[in-house]
Amino acid sequence: MNILIADDESVIREGVERTILAHFPAFNVSLASDASEAAGVLEREPIDVVLTDILMPGLSGLEFMRVSRRKYPNVKWVVISAHSEFSYAQKAVQLGARDYLLKPIGKQRVTELMESLQAEVAREKEASREGALLRNGLKYLREAVFQRLAAGLDIGTMDLQPFSERHPTYYLIMVTLDAGNSNVHLEHFIVENVLAELLDMRGDGFVISIDRQSLLGLITLTVPDAIATLLADLKAHLKHYLKIPFQVLHSERLTDIREVPSVVAHFRQTSASEKFETLESGGDKAIDIALQYIQAHFAEDLTLEKVASVVFLNPAYFSLLFKQKTGQGYKDYVTMLRLEQAKSLLSGSELKLADIAERIGYNDVRHFTQMFRKKYEMTPTEYRNLRH
């Protein structure tokens, strides 16, 4: 069985890898530290099971799962979460995750889950092998022919009649990424999966890659005039997931499959003069992700620089956006979270002050007491006495 472990904490992914290989030495295990690396593994390897952290830099585990499900429908998803992220784990199960693992991850729990998934994967592979081979062979043949057609290349003696019969009327949609000199592998992966899923929902269609920054979709709509709704949904999804500007171009309704090369050539010309969609919500989205990450990791040594790097923002710019969004400075916000958790532990447990201080991220109990008194004008012990 082929396993992918995607987690930004090396101690987690390597620990889970050791546990799996100790009990299942024949398994192949791949590791990824973020969604971009994980997407590359999925495209290169026939992965059966993905174990993904809920909160990863850039694209979260939930978002990565959501955009990957359509292209990899047979993959089993398992999410890894901290107790404070349990609601996200439940949401992942609602989205189709097979199970979840709570940190700290027990070796026995991992072993039992792998045994269960191994049997499940084996049954499904046996049941679907022949049909999947035939479907995938026809799919790749169709898309390879269309890719040459779209590029204006000679398709030899290949018969286009099956395309014409299946798509008597159709629209073409091209998405172009503002790549610049950067690596947009993950963004390309996101566009391919989001567009393909929307095409499946709205009619009969498929997506091909034109080059590293452009993808082309063809669709015959179930509701003939619903192209505007499809395009609005596509732009909304891409604005949510992408962190770089993009363009969406589309054709009028077409009836002759031989028009594809000229329409794509027109798209190319238009793209050079069209503006890219701007991502006004990008800053807000980055801070939302940062807030989730802080909520899960506030007990750790969580510097502003570290959290800014998680959402790929310059620390000074991150600090400005954070205060605009929350009304608080970063340090004050983290302190507030820690002390609110301390209040909960003081009133709901009999833990010693030193243990509470450690649980919320203070190694020095005196420093914890000073911060608590400054915030609430009483010591932790006085607060506990009041609550009992």
The 8 nearest C-alpha neighbors of each residue, nearest first, counted from 0:
[[1, 26, 27, 47, 2, 117, 25, 46],
 [2, 0, 27, 46, 47, 26, 28, 48],
 [1, 3, 28, 48, 46, 49, 27, 47],
 [4, 2, 49, 29, 30, 28, 50, 48],
 [3, 5, 50, 30, 12, 49, 51, 31],
 [6, 4, 31, 51, 32, 30, 50, 33],
 [7, 5, 52, 32, 8, 12, 51, 33],
 [6, 8, 32, 55, 33, 9, 5, 56],
 [9, 7, 6, 11, 10, 12, 32, 13],
 [10, 8, 12, 11, 13, 7, 6, 32],
 [9, 11, 13, 8, 14, 12, 15, 7],
 [12, 10, 14, 9, 8, 13, 15, 6],
 [11, 13, 15, 9, 14, 6, 10, 4],
 [14, 12, 16, 10, 15, 11, 9, 17],
 [13, 15, 11, 17, 16, 12, 10, 18],
 [16, 14, 18, 12, 17, 13, 11, 19],
 [15, 17, 13, 19, 14, 18, 12, 20],
 [18, 16, 14, 20, 15, 19, 21, 13],
 [17, 19, 15, 21, 16, 20, 106, 14],
 [20, 18, 16, 21, 17, 22, 23, 15],
 [19, 21, 24, 23, 17, 22, 18, 16],
 [22, 20, 18, 19, 23, 17, 24, 16],
 [21, 23, 20, 19, 24, 18, 110, 17],
 [22, 24, 20, 25, 19, 26, 21, 18],
 [23, 25, 20, 26, 21, 22, 19, 27],
 [26, 24, 23, 27, 20, 0, 22, 1],
 [25, 27, 0, 24, 23, 1, 28, 20],
 [28, 26, 1, 2, 0, 25, 29, 24],
 [27, 29, 2, 3, 1, 26, 16, 30],
 [30, 28, 3, 2, 4, 27, 31, 40],
 [31, 29, 4, 3, 5, 28, 12, 32],
 [32, 30, 5, 37, 36, 33, 4, 6],
 [31, 33, 7, 6, 5, 36, 30, 8],
 [34, 32, 35, 36, 31, 7, 55, 5],
 [33, 35, 37, 36, 58, 38, 63, 5],
 [36, 34, 185, 38, 37, 33, 39, 184],
 [35, 37, 39, 31, 38, 34, 33, 40],
 [36, 38, 34, 40, 31, 39, 35, 5],
 [39, 37, 41, 35, 40, 36, 34, 42],
 [38, 40, 36, 42, 37, 41, 43, 35],
 [39, 41, 37, 43, 42, 38, 44, 36],
 [42, 40, 38, 44, 39, 43, 46, 37],
 [41, 43, 39, 40, 44, 38, 45, 37],
 [44, 42, 40, 41, 39, 45, 38, 46],
 [43, 45, 41, 46, 40, 42, 1, 39],
 [46, 44, 47, 41, 1, 43, 42, 40],
 [45, 47, 1, 44, 48, 2, 41, 3],
 [48, 46, 74, 1, 2, 75, 0, 45],
 [47, 49, 75, 2, 74, 46, 76, 3],
 [50, 48, 3, 76, 2, 4, 51, 77],
 [49, 51, 77, 4, 78, 76, 5, 3],
 [52, 50, 5, 78, 60, 79, 4, 6],
 [51, 53, 79, 6, 60, 54, 78, 80],
 [52, 54, 60, 80, 79, 61, 59, 78],
 [55, 53, 59, 52, 60, 292, 56, 291],
 [54, 56, 59, 7, 33, 60, 52, 57],
 [57, 55, 309, 310, 58, 33, 59, 54],
 [56, 58, 310, 55, 59, 309, 311, 34],
 [59, 57, 34, 56, 62, 63, 55, 60],
 [60, 58, 54, 55, 62, 61, 63, 53],
 [59, 61, 53, 63, 62, 52, 51, 54],
 [62, 60, 64, 59, 63, 53, 65, 91],
 [61, 63, 65, 59, 64, 60, 58, 66],
 [64, 62, 60, 61, 65, 66, 59, 67],
 [63, 65, 61, 67, 62, 66, 68, 60],
 [64, 66, 62, 63, 67, 68, 61, 94],
 [65, 67, 63, 192, 64, 68, 193, 189],
 [68, 66, 64, 65, 69, 70, 71, 63],
 [69, 67, 71, 72, 70, 65, 66, 64],
 [68, 70, 72, 71, 67, 196, 192, 66],
 [71, 69, 68, 67, 72, 192, 195, 66],
 [70, 72, 68, 69, 73, 74, 67, 41],
 [73, 71, 68, 69, 74, 70, 67, 75],
 [74, 72, 71, 75, 47, 68, 123, 120],
 [73, 75, 47, 48, 72, 71, 76, 46],
 [76, 74, 48, 97, 47, 49, 73, 77],
 [77, 75, 96, 49, 97, 48, 50, 74],
 [76, 78, 50, 98, 99, 96, 97, 49],
 [79, 77, 99, 51, 50, 52, 53, 100],
 [80, 78, 52, 100, 99, 51, 53, 101],
 [81, 79, 101, 53, 84, 102, 52, 100],
 [80, 82, 102, 84, 83, 101, 85, 295],
 [81, 83, 85, 84, 101, 80, 102, 295],
 [82, 84, 81, 85, 295, 294, 86, 80],
 [85, 83, 81, 82, 87, 86, 80, 295],
 [86, 84, 88, 82, 87, 83, 89, 80],
 [85, 87, 89, 88, 84, 90, 83, 91],
 [88, 86, 90, 85, 89, 84, 91, 53],
 [89, 87, 85, 91, 90, 86, 99, 92],
 [88, 90, 86, 92, 87, 91, 85, 93],
 [89, 91, 87, 93, 88, 92, 86, 94],
 [90, 92, 94, 88, 93, 89, 96, 87],
 [91, 93, 96, 95, 89, 94, 90, 88],
 [92, 94, 90, 91, 95, 89, 96, 88],
 [95, 93, 91, 92, 96, 90, 65, 64],
 [96, 94, 92, 93, 97, 91, 76, 75],
 [95, 97, 92, 76, 91, 98, 77, 94],
 [96, 98, 76, 77, 75, 95, 92, 99],
 [99, 97, 77, 96, 92, 78, 100, 76],
 [98, 100, 78, 77, 79, 88, 101, 97],
 [101, 99, 79, 78, 80, 104, 102, 98],
 [100, 102, 80, 81, 104, 79, 103, 82],
 [103, 101, 104, 81, 80, 100, 82, 79],
 [102, 104, 101, 105, 81, 100, 11, 80],
 [103, 105, 102, 101, 100, 106, 108, 109],
 [106, 104, 108, 107, 103, 109, 102, 101],
 [107, 105, 109, 108, 18, 110, 104, 15],
 [106, 108, 110, 109, 105, 111, 112, 104],
 [107, 109, 111, 105, 106, 110, 112, 104],
 [110, 108, 112, 106, 107, 111, 113, 105],
 [111, 109, 107, 113, 112, 108, 106, 114],
 [110, 112, 114, 108, 113, 109, 107, 115],
 [111, 113, 115, 109, 110, 114, 108, 116],
 [114, 112, 116, 110, 115, 111, 117, 109],
 [115, 113, 117, 111, 112, 116, 110, 118],
 [114, 116, 112, 113, 118, 117, 111, 119],
 [117, 115, 119, 113, 118, 114, 120, 112],
 [116, 118, 114, 120, 119, 115, 113, 121],
 [117, 119, 121, 116, 115, 120, 122, 114],
 [118, 120, 116, 122, 117, 121, 123, 115],
 [121, 119, 123, 117, 122, 118, 116, 124],
 [120, 122, 118, 124, 119, 123, 117, 125],
 [123, 121, 119, 125, 120, 124, 118, 126],
 [122, 124, 126, 120, 125, 121, 127, 119],
 [125, 123, 121, 127, 126, 128, 122, 120],
 [124, 126, 122, 123, 128, 127, 121, 129],
 [125, 127, 123, 124, 128, 122, 129, 130],
 [126, 128, 124, 130, 125, 131, 129, 123],
 [129, 127, 131, 124, 125, 130, 126, 132],
 [130, 128, 132, 131, 127, 133, 126, 125],
 [131, 129, 133, 132, 127, 128, 134, 135],
 [130, 132, 134, 128, 133, 129, 127, 135],
 [133, 131, 129, 135, 130, 134, 136, 128],
 [132, 134, 136, 130, 131, 135, 137, 129],
 [135, 133, 131, 137, 136, 132, 138, 130],
 [134, 136, 138, 132, 137, 133, 131, 139],
 [137, 135, 133, 139, 138, 134, 132, 140],
 [136, 138, 140, 134, 135, 139, 141, 133],
 [139, 137, 135, 141, 136, 140, 134, 142],
 [140, 138, 142, 136, 141, 137, 143, 135],
 [139, 141, 137, 143, 138, 142, 136, 144],
 [142, 140, 138, 144, 139, 143, 137, 145],
 [141, 143, 145, 139, 144, 140, 146, 138],
 [144, 142, 146, 140, 145, 141, 139, 147],
 [145, 143, 141, 147, 142, 146, 140, 148],
 [146, 144, 148, 142, 147, 143, 149, 141],
 [145, 147, 143, 149, 148, 144, 142, 150],
 [148, 146, 152, 150, 144, 145, 149, 151],
 [147, 149, 145, 151, 146, 150, 152, 260],
 [150, 148, 260, 146, 151, 147, 259, 145],
 [149, 151, 147, 148, 152, 146, 260, 209],
 [150, 152, 260, 148, 149, 147, 153, 261],
 [153, 151, 147, 150, 148, 154, 149, 146],
 [152, 154, 155, 151, 147, 148, 156, 150],
 [155, 153, 157, 152, 156, 147, 148, 144],
 [156, 154, 153, 157, 158, 152, 144, 147],
 [155, 157, 158, 154, 153, 159, 144, 160],
 [158, 156, 155, 154, 159, 144, 160, 153],
 [157, 159, 160, 156, 161, 162, 154, 155],
 [160, 158, 162, 161, 157, 163, 256, 257],
 [159, 161, 163, 162, 158, 164, 165, 256],
 [162, 160, 164, 163, 159, 165, 158, 166],
 [163, 161, 165, 160, 159, 164, 166, 256],
 [162, 164, 160, 166, 167, 161, 165, 256],
 [165, 163, 161, 162, 166, 167, 160, 159],
 [164, 166, 162, 163, 161, 167, 219, 203],
 [165, 167, 163, 168, 164, 162, 219, 169],
 [168, 166, 163, 164, 254, 165, 169, 255],
 [169, 167, 254, 166, 253, 219, 252, 170],
 [168, 170, 219, 253, 218, 252, 166, 254],
 [171, 169, 252, 218, 250, 217, 253, 251],
 [170, 172, 217, 250, 249, 216, 173, 218],
 [173, 171, 249, 216, 215, 248, 217, 170],
 [172, 174, 215, 248, 214, 247, 249, 216],
 [173, 175, 247, 214, 246, 213, 248, 215],
 [176, 174, 213, 246, 245, 212, 173, 214],
 [177, 175, 245, 212, 178, 213, 244, 246],
 [178, 176, 244, 245, 179, 243, 175, 212],
 [179, 177, 176, 181, 180, 212, 183, 182],
 [178, 180, 181, 177, 182, 176, 183, 212],
 [179, 181, 178, 182, 183, 177, 212, 211],
 [182, 180, 179, 178, 183, 177, 184, 243],
 [181, 183, 184, 180, 178, 185, 179, 186],
 [184, 182, 186, 185, 187, 181, 178, 212],
 [183, 185, 187, 186, 182, 188, 35, 211],
 [186, 184, 35, 188, 187, 183, 189, 38],
 [185, 187, 189, 183, 188, 184, 190, 241],
 [188, 186, 184, 190, 185, 189, 183, 191],
 [189, 187, 185, 191, 186, 190, 184, 192],
 [188, 190, 186, 192, 187, 191, 193, 66],
 [191, 189, 193, 187, 192, 188, 194, 186],
 [192, 190, 188, 194, 189, 193, 195, 187],
 [191, 193, 195, 189, 190, 194, 66, 196],
 [194, 192, 190, 196, 195, 191, 66, 189],
 [193, 195, 197, 196, 191, 192, 190, 198],
 [196, 194, 198, 192, 197, 193, 206, 205],
 [195, 197, 199, 193, 198, 194, 69, 192],
 [196, 198, 200, 194, 199, 195, 201, 193],
 [199, 197, 195, 201, 200, 196, 204, 202],
 [198, 200, 196, 197, 202, 201, 203, 195],
 [199, 201, 197, 198, 202, 196, 203, 195],
 [202, 200, 198, 199, 220, 221, 197, 203],
 [201, 203, 220, 221, 199, 219, 198, 200],
 [204, 202, 219, 218, 199, 220, 198, 201],
 [203, 205, 218, 217, 198, 219, 199, 202],
 [204, 206, 217, 216, 195, 218, 198, 207],
 [207, 205, 216, 215, 195, 217, 191, 208],
 [208, 206, 215, 214, 209, 216, 146, 142],
 [207, 209, 214, 210, 215, 213, 206, 211],
 [210, 208, 214, 213, 207, 215, 211, 146],
 [209, 211, 213, 212, 208, 214, 207, 175],
 [212, 210, 213, 209, 187, 208, 183, 184],
 [211, 213, 176, 210, 175, 178, 187, 214],
 [214, 212, 175, 210, 209, 174, 211, 176],
 [215, 213, 208, 209, 174, 173, 207, 175],
 [216, 214, 173, 207, 206, 172, 208, 174],
 [215, 217, 206, 172, 171, 205, 173, 207],
 [218, 216, 171, 204, 205, 170, 172, 206],
 [217, 219, 204, 169, 170, 203, 220, 198],
 [218, 220, 169, 203, 202, 166, 168, 204],
 [221, 219, 202, 223, 222, 201, 218, 203],
 [220, 222, 202, 223, 201, 219, 203, 225],
 [221, 223, 220, 225, 224, 201, 202, 226],
 [224, 222, 220, 225, 221, 226, 219, 168],
 [223, 225, 226, 222, 227, 220, 221, 228],
 [226, 224, 228, 227, 222, 223, 229, 220],
 [225, 227, 229, 228, 224, 230, 223, 220],
 [228, 226, 230, 229, 225, 231, 224, 232],
 [229, 227, 231, 230, 226, 225, 232, 233],
 [228, 230, 226, 232, 227, 231, 233, 225],
 [229, 231, 233, 227, 232, 228, 226, 234],
 [232, 230, 228, 234, 233, 229, 227, 235],
 [233, 231, 235, 229, 230, 234, 236, 228],
 [232, 234, 230, 236, 231, 235, 229, 237],
 [235, 233, 237, 231, 236, 232, 238, 230],
 [234, 236, 232, 238, 233, 237, 231, 239],
 [237, 235, 239, 233, 238, 234, 232, 240],
 [236, 238, 234, 240, 239, 241, 235, 233],
 [239, 237, 235, 236, 241, 240, 234, 278],
 [238, 240, 236, 237, 241, 235, 284, 280],
 [239, 241, 237, 238, 236, 242, 189, 58],
 [242, 240, 237, 243, 238, 239, 186, 244],
 [241, 243, 281, 240, 244, 278, 238, 186],
 [242, 244, 241, 177, 245, 176, 278, 178],
 [245, 243, 276, 277, 177, 275, 278, 176],
 [244, 246, 176, 275, 276, 175, 177, 243],
 [247, 245, 275, 175, 174, 276, 248, 176],
 [246, 248, 174, 173, 175, 249, 245, 172],
 [249, 247, 173, 172, 246, 174, 266, 250],
 [250, 248, 172, 171, 173, 247, 251, 170],
 [251, 249, 171, 170, 252, 172, 248, 262],
 [250, 252, 253, 170, 249, 171, 169, 226],
 [251, 253, 170, 169, 250, 168, 254, 171],
 [254, 252, 169, 168, 255, 170, 251, 250],
 [253, 255, 168, 167, 169, 256, 252, 166],
 [254, 256, 257, 258, 253, 163, 167, 168],
 [257, 255, 258, 259, 163, 254, 162, 159],
 [256, 258, 255, 259, 260, 148, 159, 261],
 [257, 259, 256, 261, 255, 260, 262, 253],
 [258, 260, 262, 257, 261, 149, 256, 263],
 [261, 259, 149, 151, 263, 262, 258, 264],
 [260, 262, 264, 263, 259, 258, 265, 151],
 [263, 261, 265, 259, 264, 260, 266, 258],
 [264, 262, 266, 260, 265, 261, 259, 267],
 [263, 265, 261, 267, 266, 262, 260, 268],
 [264, 266, 262, 268, 263, 267, 269, 261],
 [267, 265, 263, 269, 264, 268, 270, 262],
 [268, 266, 264, 270, 265, 269, 263, 271],
 [267, 269, 265, 266, 270, 271, 264, 272],
 [268, 270, 266, 271, 267, 272, 273, 265],
 [271, 269, 273, 267, 272, 268, 266, 246],
 [270, 272, 269, 268, 273, 267, 274, 266],
 [271, 273, 270, 269, 274, 268, 267, 275],
 [274, 272, 270, 271, 269, 275, 246, 268],
 [275, 273, 276, 272, 246, 270, 271, 245],
 [274, 276, 246, 245, 244, 277, 273, 177],
 [277, 275, 245, 244, 246, 278, 274, 247],
 [278, 276, 244, 279, 275, 245, 243, 238],
 [277, 279, 281, 280, 238, 244, 276, 243],
 [278, 280, 281, 277, 282, 283, 238, 276],
 [281, 279, 283, 278, 282, 284, 238, 239],
 [280, 282, 284, 278, 283, 279, 285, 242],
 [283, 281, 285, 284, 280, 286, 320, 279],
 [284, 282, 286, 280, 285, 281, 287, 324],
 [283, 285, 287, 281, 282, 286, 280, 288],
 [284, 286, 282, 288, 287, 283, 310, 281],
 [285, 287, 289, 283, 288, 284, 290, 321],
 [288, 286, 284, 290, 289, 285, 283, 291],
 [287, 289, 291, 285, 286, 290, 292, 284],
 [288, 290, 286, 292, 287, 291, 293, 285],
 [291, 289, 293, 287, 292, 288, 286, 294],
 [292, 290, 294, 288, 289, 293, 287, 295],
 [291, 293, 289, 295, 290, 294, 296, 288],
 [294, 292, 296, 290, 297, 295, 291, 289],
 [295, 293, 291, 292, 296, 297, 290, 83],
 [294, 296, 292, 293, 83, 297, 84, 291],
 [297, 295, 293, 298, 299, 294, 292, 301],
 [296, 298, 293, 299, 294, 295, 301, 333],
 [299, 297, 360, 359, 296, 358, 300, 337],
 [300, 298, 297, 301, 360, 296, 359, 361],
 [301, 299, 302, 298, 360, 297, 296, 361],
 [300, 302, 299, 297, 305, 303, 306, 296],
 [303, 301, 305, 304, 300, 306, 330, 307],
 [302, 304, 306, 305, 307, 301, 314, 329],
 [305, 303, 307, 302, 314, 306, 308, 313],
 [304, 306, 308, 302, 307, 303, 309, 301],
 [305, 307, 309, 308, 303, 304, 289, 302],
 [308, 306, 304, 312, 314, 309, 305, 310],
 [307, 309, 311, 305, 306, 310, 312, 304],
 [308, 310, 56, 306, 307, 311, 305, 57],
 [309, 311, 308, 307, 57, 285, 312, 56],
 [312, 310, 308, 309, 307, 313, 57, 56],
 [313, 311, 307, 310, 317, 308, 314, 316],
 [312, 314, 316, 315, 317, 307, 311, 308],
 [315, 313, 317, 307, 316, 304, 318, 312],
 [314, 316, 318, 317, 313, 319, 312, 307],
 [317, 315, 319, 313, 318, 314, 320, 312],
 [316, 318, 314, 320, 315, 319, 312, 321],
 [319, 317, 321, 315, 316, 320, 314, 322],
 [320, 318, 316, 322, 317, 321, 323, 315],
 [321, 319, 323, 317, 322, 318, 324, 316],
 [320, 322, 318, 324, 319, 323, 317, 325],
 [321, 323, 326, 327, 328, 325, 324, 319],
 [324, 322, 320, 321, 326, 325, 319, 327],
 [323, 325, 321, 322, 326, 320, 283, 286],
 [326, 324, 322, 327, 323, 321, 328, 332],
 [325, 327, 322, 323, 324, 328, 321, 332],
 [328, 326, 322, 325, 332, 331, 329, 321],
 [327, 329, 322, 331, 330, 332, 326, 321],
 [328, 330, 332, 331, 333, 327, 318, 321],
 [331, 329, 333, 332, 328, 334, 303, 327],
 [332, 330, 334, 328, 329, 333, 335, 327],
 [331, 333, 335, 329, 330, 334, 327, 328],
 [334, 332, 336, 330, 335, 331, 337, 329],
 [335, 333, 331, 337, 332, 336, 338, 330],
 [334, 336, 332, 338, 333, 337, 339, 331],
 [337, 335, 333, 339, 334, 338, 340, 332],
 [338, 336, 334, 340, 359, 335, 339, 341],
 [337, 339, 341, 335, 340, 336, 334, 342],
 [340, 338, 342, 336, 341, 337, 335, 343],
 [339, 341, 343, 337, 338, 342, 336, 344],
 [340, 342, 338, 344, 339, 343, 345, 337],
 [343, 341, 345, 339, 340, 344, 346, 338],
 [342, 344, 340, 341, 346, 345, 347, 339],
 [343, 345, 347, 341, 348, 342, 346, 340],
 [346, 344, 342, 383, 343, 347, 348, 341],
 [345, 347, 343, 344, 383, 386, 348, 342],
 [348, 346, 344, 345, 343, 349, 342, 386],
 [349, 347, 344, 350, 345, 346, 343, 351],
 [348, 350, 351, 345, 347, 344, 346, 352],
 [351, 349, 348, 354, 355, 352, 345, 344],
 [350, 352, 354, 353, 355, 349, 356, 345],
 [351, 353, 355, 354, 356, 350, 364, 379],
 [352, 354, 356, 364, 351, 355, 357, 363],
 [355, 353, 357, 351, 352, 356, 358, 350],
 [356, 354, 352, 358, 357, 353, 351, 350],
 [355, 357, 361, 353, 354, 359, 358, 364],
 [358, 356, 361, 354, 360, 362, 355, 359],
 [357, 359, 355, 356, 360, 354, 298, 361],
 [360, 358, 298, 337, 356, 357, 361, 355],
 [359, 361, 298, 357, 299, 358, 356, 362],
 [362, 360, 356, 357, 363, 367, 359, 364],
 [361, 363, 357, 364, 360, 356, 353, 367],
 [364, 362, 366, 365, 361, 367, 356, 353],
 [363, 365, 367, 353, 366, 356, 368, 362],
 [366, 364, 368, 367, 363, 369, 370, 353],
 [365, 367, 369, 363, 368, 364, 370, 361],
 [366, 368, 364, 370, 365, 369, 356, 361],
 [369, 367, 365, 371, 366, 370, 378, 372],
 [368, 370, 366, 372, 371, 367, 373, 365],
 [371, 369, 373, 367, 368, 372, 366, 374],
 [370, 372, 368, 374, 373, 369, 375, 367],
 [373, 371, 376, 377, 378, 369, 375, 374],
 [372, 374, 370, 371, 376, 375, 369, 377],
 [373, 375, 371, 372, 376, 370, 377, 338],
 [374, 376, 372, 377, 373, 371, 378, 370],
 [377, 375, 372, 373, 374, 378, 371, 382],
 [378, 376, 372, 375, 381, 382, 379, 371],
 [377, 379, 372, 381, 380, 368, 371, 382],
 [378, 380, 382, 381, 383, 368, 371, 377],
 [381, 379, 383, 382, 378, 384, 352, 345],
 [382, 380, 384, 378, 383, 379, 377, 385],
 [381, 383, 379, 385, 380, 384, 378, 386],
 [384, 382, 380, 386, 385, 345, 381, 346],
 [385, 383, 381, 387, 386, 382, 380, 346],
 [384, 386, 382, 383, 387, 381, 380, 346],
 [387, 385, 383, 384, 346, 382, 345, 381],
 [386, 384, 385, 383, 346, 382, 347, 345]]
